[in-house]
Amino acid sequence: MEEKSQEGLKGEYGMTMKWYEELGITDSYYADDSVCIIHGDCRDVVSQLSEKSIDLVLTDPPYPREFGYTYNYLADYCPRVMTRGASLITIVGHYAIPEVLDKFKGKLKYRWMFCMAQFDGIHARMAMGIEVVWKPCLWFVKEAYPQGRGFIVDGFQVNGKGGQEKKNHKWEQDTSWAKFFVGKLARGDNDIILDPFLGSGTTALVARELGRKCIGIELEEKSCEIATIRYLKAQAEASK
Ligand SMILES: C[S@@+](CC[C@H](N)C(=O)[O-])C[C@H]1O[C@@H](n2cnc3c(N)ncnc32)[C@H](O)[C@@H]1O
């Protein structure tokens, strides 16, 4: 992982820059020392981010068939901003695995697939006549593989009604999803995580809890509001 400064850099007029300003972000919906939530289209925002500034992309794009194009956004825009050896983890619908792997060809190396198990959940979801009890999470890396024999296992059980409790957002993931990956793949205290499809802010919440930084981008203003309120409530709870 590359060295990053902890304190702000001196900007053009000697002003101390915030950590997210150093990355090229000029406008945020909410920002503090750990988290920066941006209301916008991830293509525009990721294009503004400094090269090689992100240590982990952890995300969950909308994955019904009609949103298949969102995986192009990941494959086309994220590699430039990732550091060497950084990982990109994305949840994907089972049906879309072949086409998503195709979109990443020549952009990032495919590393492995994780089983996000919902075996104890309420299995309301049926797809192509199959009762679905796990979600695939694809793992891509930039240039180099993270080292360490056995440092990660390729499956985990999500909590919260098998990951099907949607208190804040209809597509919300349980925090155990983000905890598993942040804990293993963003192991430096100063690591910066990017979630280009933030939704209700699960990745931001977990990044803060585990002492990492997070840039979260969300297209819908309402979801930015939900993510910010959820995040601030969690901070208030933690400081009681
Ligand atoms: C599956 S949800 C993410 C849920 C999130 N993991 C959570 O736990 O709440 C995907 C989100 O991506 C957002 N989205 C869709 N297209 C986008 C784009 N081009 N840029 C940024 N966000 C986008 C949607 O509004 C939606 O909130």
The ligand as a Tripos MOL2 file, in Angstrom:
@<TRIPOS>MOLECULE
LIG
   27    29     1     0     0
SMALL
NO_CHARGES

@<TRIPOS>ATOM
      1 C1        -28.2470   -1.7760   -3.9850 C.3       1 LIG1
      2 S1        -28.2810   -0.1100   -3.4890 S.3       1 LIG1
      3 C2        -26.9760   -0.0250   -2.2990 C.3       1 LIG1
      4 C3        -27.4240   -0.4390   -0.9390 C.3       1 LIG1
      5 C4        -26.3420   -0.3200    0.1090 C.3       1 LIG1
      6 N1        -25.3450   -1.3630   -0.0120 N.3       1 LIG1
      7 C5        -26.9200   -0.3350    1.5120 C.2       1 LIG1
      8 O1        -26.5490   -1.2030    2.3180 O.co2     1 LIG1
      9 O2        -27.7890    0.5070    1.7900 O.co2     1 LIG1
     10 C6        -27.5910    0.7140   -4.8820 C.3       1 LIG1
     11 C7        -27.6430    2.2260   -4.8170 C.3       1 LIG1
     12 O3        -26.9420    2.7530   -5.9540 O.3       1 LIG1
     13 C8        -27.5340    4.0050   -6.2900 C.3       1 LIG1
     14 N2        -27.1130    4.3530   -7.6700 N.ar      1 LIG1
     15 C9        -27.5940    3.9040   -8.8440 C.ar      1 LIG1
     16 N3        -26.9280    4.4470   -9.8880 N.ar      1 LIG1
     17 C10       -25.9840    5.2570   -9.3590 C.ar      1 LIG1
     18 C11       -24.9760    6.0900   -9.9100 C.ar      1 LIG1
     19 N4        -24.8080    6.2090  -11.2400 N.pl3     1 LIG1
     20 N5        -24.1640    6.7810   -9.0740 N.ar      1 LIG1
     21 C12       -24.3120    6.6810   -7.7120 C.ar      1 LIG1
     22 N6        -25.2730    5.9050   -7.1310 N.ar      1 LIG1
     23 C13       -26.0960    5.2100   -7.9350 C.ar      1 LIG1
     24 C14       -29.0240    3.7320   -6.1180 C.3       1 LIG1
     25 O4        -29.7290    4.9460   -5.9440 O.3       1 LIG1
     26 C15       -29.0490    2.8260   -4.8720 C.3       1 LIG1
     27 O5        -29.2670    3.5660   -3.7060 O.3       1 LIG1
@<TRIPOS>BOND
     1     1     2 1
     2     2     3 1
     3     2    10 1
     4     3     4 1
     5     4     5 1
     6     5     6 1
     7     5     7 1
     8     7     8 2
     9     7     9 1
    10    10    11 1
    11    11    12 1
    12    11    26 1
    13    12    13 1
    14    13    14 1
    15    13    24 1
    16    14    15 ar
    17    14    23 ar
    18    15    16 ar
    19    16    17 ar
    20    17    18 ar
    21    17    23 ar
    22    18    19 1
    23    18    20 ar
    24    20    21 ar
    25    21    22 ar
    26    22    23 ar
    27    24    25 1
    28    24    26 1
    29    26    27 1
@<TRIPOS>SUBSTRUCTURE
     1 LIG1         1 GROUP 0 **** ****
